Structures are given as C-alpha cells and as structure tokens.
Amino acid sequence: MKKDGIEIRIGNSAFCFKLGSILKERKISKNKLSQDTGTDYKVVTRYINGEVERLDLFILERFCTYLNCELSDIIELKKNMFKEKLKD
C-alpha cells in the first residue's frame, strides 16, 4: 500500500483509495467504522483495499459524514497518469 492509498489503474487513469490511510491516521478500526456507519464489514474492507467495482453513493456519504471529510479525501481520480507520450 502506498503512503497516500491504494491506486487501481483504469485505462490511462487511476483511482486512489485512501480510506485505509484516513482510518489509520485517526486510529479508527474497520470494525468501528462498520458498526458506527451501519456498513457491512466486508464492504468497508473492499473500500479500503480498492476492490469495489461500483461506487455506492449512499455508503460514501456515510463515510464522509462519519469522518467529517470530503469525497476526494476517500477516493481520488488521477487522470491521464499513464498516457503514453507521442513519438515524432
């Protein structure tokens, strides 16, 4: 895991999942987040590990409200990270 989160490549871009870093920084366990937000423990783990296939806005809203943060603090899209340079 990178210091700022887990990056998952999608085409030329990458999603950076930073929930695990936030929880570690704030000393909040996955279990506590799961219980306090009413989110299944396995779902919390998927968001931490970047293993989600579809983002659930209701879950993300719960996380943002609970952690008092912005969506970009949890998941960030880094555009065109892998764009190949054109050859002359």
N, C-alpha and C positions, 0 to 999 in steps of 0.2 A: 504494500500500500504506500502510495506517495504521501508526503507530508500533508498536502492540501486535499487529498481524497483519492478516490479510485477513478481512473479515466477509462471509459469504454468508447472505442472508436466506432463511428458510424459514418461511412463514406470518407470524406475529407475532413470531417469534424470529429469532435469528441465530447461526450457528456462526462462531466466531473461530478461524482457523487461524494459529497462532503459531510454527510450526516454522521458518519463514524467519527470524524475529526471533531465535530461540534460536541458530540456526546463525551468524548474523551476529555476535551478541553474543559467541559463543565462538570465532569465527574458524575455523569448520569448513565446508568446502566441501560442496556437494551430492554431488560425486563421492566425497569421503572417506566421508560418511555412507552412501552407496550401497555402496561397497566394504566398509566395516567391518561393516555390518549384513547384507550379502548381499541387499539390496533393489534391485530394478531402478531405474536412474537415472530413468526416466520416471515411476515410481511415486513416488519421492522428490519430483520436480518437482510432481506432482499434489497431494501433501500440502502442499507449500509454497504453491502457488497457490490452494488451496481448490477444486480441480477433481475431487475424489473424489465418487463417487455413493454408494458404500458403504464404510463404515469397516471395515478389516481389523484385527481384534484382535491377530493374530499380528504384523503389521507395527508396530502401535502399541506392542506390548510390546517389540519390538526397539528402537524409537526411545527409549522411556522407559528401558530398561536401559542402552543405549549413552550416552544423555545424562544418566543418573542424575537423572531428573526424574519428575514425576507426569503422568498423562494430561491433567489440566487445564492443565498448562504448555504442552501442544502444541495441544490443541483444547478450546475452551470454548463451552458453550451459554449464550447470553444470552437468557433467557426474556422474553417479552412486551415486547420493545423497541419494537414498532411498534403496540401496542394502541391503538386509537382511543378517545378519551375520549367517554363517553356524553353526549349533549346532553339538556338538561332540556326 
